[in-house]
């Protein structure tokens, strides 16, 4: 039993350490709402497997539609390093949806 304990503990340690290494993915987008016309720019987190403009568009559109907004476009996708520079521009729509 002892000879299996060390490899098992090593594998568990690697699994714990590898967890935080996943890269978060964010998209910046423009949206609108009619009657009266309202526009906004926002930043939204998207799943890592949707970290392209095309894949993120359907996810962003769905989240916005649930609140009455229509997606105009997804401008770009980026990792956490791009968050700080977009926070002020997104204002109240920074990670809102």
N, C-alpha and C positions, 0 to 999 in steps of 0.2 A: 504494500500500500504506500509506503514512504517513497518509493522510486517514482510513483506517478504524481506525487504531490508537487514536486518542484516544477515539472513541465506544466502542470495545470495552473499553478500560481503564476508562472511566467506568461502563459497565454491570457489569463484573466487580467494581468497588469497591462499587457499590450492592448487588449480590447478597451480598457478604461482610458488609456492614454490616446488611443486613436479616435475616440468619440469626439472630442472637441476640435479635431483637425478638419472637420467638414467645413467647406466654404459656404458662407451664407450668400444668397443672391438677392439682389434688389433691382427694381426697374423704376425708371422715372417715366412719367406719362402725362398726357394732357387729356382733360375730359370736359364735357359740356352737359348742360341741362337746359331744356327749352321752357319757355313760358313762365317767367321771363328768362331770357338768355343769361346763363351764368357759365363761366369758364373757370377751370382751375388746373394748376400744375401740382403733381403730387409724386411721392415716392412710396413704393409698396414692396414688401418682401414677397418673394415668390419661391416656390420649391426649387431645390438645387437641380432637379431634373428638368426644370423649365427655364434654364438660365440662358435663353436666347430671346431675341426680340420677338420672333415668330411664336415660340412656345409660350412666352410670358403674356402675349397679347390676349389669348383666350382666357387665361386665368384672371388677368386684370379686368377685362371686360365683364366677366361674370360677377366679380366682387363689386364693381362699380354699379352694375345694373341692379343689384339687390338693394341699392340705396337711391335709385332713380337717375343715376348718371350714365352717360354714354361715352365710351372710350373714343377719343379722337385718334390718338396714336401712342405707342410706346416708343419713346425716344432712344433709350439705351438700357442695357442691363450692366450691372457692375457688382463688385464685392463690397465688403465693409469699408474699405479704404475710400470709397466715393461718397459715403454718407454725410460726413461733416460739411463738405462743400455744397451739398444740396439742401441742407436743413433749413436755412433761412429762406431760400426761394420757395420751398414747399409749404412753409408756414403751418397752418392747421391741418394740412393734408400730408404731413410728414408721417409716414407709417400709420395712417388713420384706418386704411382698409386692410 
